[in-house]
Amino acid sequence: MQVMKYSYYDDSPAIKKIIKIGRDLISLCEENKLYPKDDELWNAAVTAGNKMVTAGTPWTRFKDTSSLSDIERKALLGYLEQKG
């Protein structure tokens, strides 16, 4: 039997990672370090980040990457490649 290593009331490690990525997306955009010259991708990255930070809550709009629009997925992929 596998024992949980986190509190029942705490988010799982996977949810915590999704939330962290969402926060990073938003922070980098606000600091003009991600898509500073591309308004469409900048807005998509912030929108994707906003969806991701709600992961694990009852009102989440993020279940997986299929919850993101095509442009939001493109912005997220660009972030992940940059972080690489």
N, C-alpha and C positions, 0 to 999 in steps of 0.2 A: 504494500500500500504506500502510495506517495503522500508525503506530508507537505502541506502548503508552507512556504517559507515567507509568507506575507500575511498581514492581518486580513480577516474576512471583510473588514470595512475599508481596506486599502485597495487601491487599483493594482491590477496585475502588472508585472514588469513590462509586458507588451503594451498595455494601455499607457503606462508611464512614458514609454519610448515615443509613442504616437503623439502624446501631449507635448513632449519636449521638442520634437520635430516641428510641431505646429507653432510653438512659442518661438523657436529659432527662426522659422520662416518670417513671422511677423516682425521680430526684432531686427533682423537683417534688412528687411524692406524699410522699416522706419529709420534705420541708420544709413539708408541709401547704399548698402553694400550688396544688394541683390536686385538686379534689374533696374538700376538707377535711370536708364535712358529708355526703357520700354514700359510705357504706362499700362499696356494690356497685360503683360506678364507680371508686372508689379502688383496690379490689382488682383490678378488670379492667385498669386502667391499668398497675398494677405487673406483672401477669401478661403483658400484651401487651409491656411493656418487657423483661421477662425473655426472652420468645421472640425479640424483635428483636435483643437483644445477642448472640445466638448465630448470627446470620446470617453466612454465610461459613465456618462451622466444620463439620466432619464430623457433628457431633451436633445440628445446628440443627433447631429445630422451626418455623422461619419460612422459607417460600419466597416468599410474597407475602401480601397482606391476606386472602386466602382461608384462610390458616393460622390466622387469629384467629377467635374465637367472635363472635357477634353483639354481645355486650356489650363485648368487647374492641375491636371495630371502632368502636363508639359512643364508648368512652373515648378512643381514638386520634383520632377525628374531632373530639371536643370539644377535645382538646389542640391540634390543628392549627388549629381555628377561633380559639382563644384566642391562639395565637401569631401568627395572621394578619396 
